[in-house]
């Protein structure tokens, strides 16, 4: 039996500060425009809630859910949209909110689904980016923090549904067997 250990990467104050900065940047970039914010469930909910409250913009919010990972740490195969978008994004400026972009497969799949609906523009804001793990080329326009090739939890991110409520972001390290 192994236990996981948590190693703090980003404390809550640092996350809050970075989210404020992202909010200001996005508000400047989209100044005067209405934005359709699309969150990718489930992990995005903490980040999205904090980010949108710092946006000085007229926004609408909806969510999609894509199945790509189970309890495993690697992609399990092709992505499936398990919760559809409930709004029409034709001709709209869309801002996708992701928790983390890892291989890029999930985001690439989502972007092709969204582009098929003819939005005016699509940009992506991710709390975390694992550039070193990228396998599919995707552009992430706004990044909270870069992380190395470690599995992270907290601030909405889970491991087998645990750790989402942690206010900081942690690397999940396997312990040596007892
Ligand atoms: P990708 O398709 O880019 O490989 O993976 C995207 C999804 O995998 C993320 O939205 C997230 O749900 C999950 N994922 C990737 N890396 C991590 C990680 O380090 N921690 C957690 N909790 N989920 C991850």
Boltz pocket constraint, residues with backbone or C-beta under 6 A from the ligand:
constraints:
  - pocket:
      binder: B
      contacts: [[A, 43], [A, 68], [A, 69], [A, 75], [A, 98], [A, 99], [A, 100], [A, 101], [A, 102], [A, 103], [A, 104], [A, 105], [A, 106], [A, 107], [A, 150], [A, 151], [A, 152], [A, 153], [A, 157], [A, 158], [A, 159]]
      max_distance: 6.0
